Structures are given as C-alpha cells and as structure tokens.
C-alpha cells in the first residue's frame, strides 16, 4: 500500500518556476510578472481595448454559430 500512495502523490518541481525554498512571497508583495500583467491590463482598459462579457459572447456566437 505504501508504494501505491507514493506513486499517486503529485509534486510540482520547484525548479520549473525558478523559486527556491527560501523565496517566500508575502501576501502584500506581488511577483514582478504579475505587476507587469496588471499594469498592461489597466492600460488596455483605459484605452478602451476591452470587451464586456456580452460583447465577447456575441463575437463568439457570430464567429462560431454552431456553439450555443
């Protein structure tokens, strides 16, 4: 039973995210990539380059009429 539990255990490799055990993030600070994405999103919103949910759904329905 021990071998089965070990095989079914899932662990994400820390090396894929380039973080170590010592790099803890406070709930107050954000990752630099997240900050950049939020700034980009805010700029797009201010420029009017966003859609409402209804507009997005209408675009999808027009583009793919077989989806209902």
N, C-alpha and C positions, 0 to 999 in steps of 0.2 A: 504494500500500500504506500510505503514511503516513496518508492520510485515513481509511482503514478502521480503523486502530489507534486513531486519535483518537476516532472515533465510538463504538467499543466500550469505551472507557475509562470507568469509573464513578467518580465522586467525590461524596461526600456534602457538601452545602453546610454550612459551619460555622455560618452564621447561623441555621439551624434549631434548633441546640442551644444557642444563646446562649453560645458559648465562642469565645474568640479564640485566636490562635496563642500568646499569652503565658500562657494559663491551662493549665498543665500540672498534672496530678494525680499526686502521689506514690503509690506503692503502699501507703503507710502510711495516708494520709488518705482519707476517703470523701466522696462528694458528699452534701450535706445531705438531698437527697430520698431517697437510698439509706439514710441513717441513720434517717430517719423511717419508711420502709417496714420496715426491720429491727426497730425498736422496736415498731411496730404488730403485726408478726408474732409477736414474742416475747410481747407482752401477750395476744394471742389464744391462743397455745399455753398460757400459764399459766392462762387462764380455761377451758381445755378446749374451745375453739371450733374444733377442728381434727379432721380425719378421718385414719384410717390409709389406706394405699393400697387395702387390701382393702375397707374400708368405702366408699370413693369408687367403686370399681369395681362394688360391689354396688348402690349407689344408681343409677349409670348404667345397669346392666343392668335394674333394676326400672323405671326411667323410660323407657328405650328398648329394649324387648325384641328388636327386630329387629337390634340391634347385637350381634354375637357374636364 
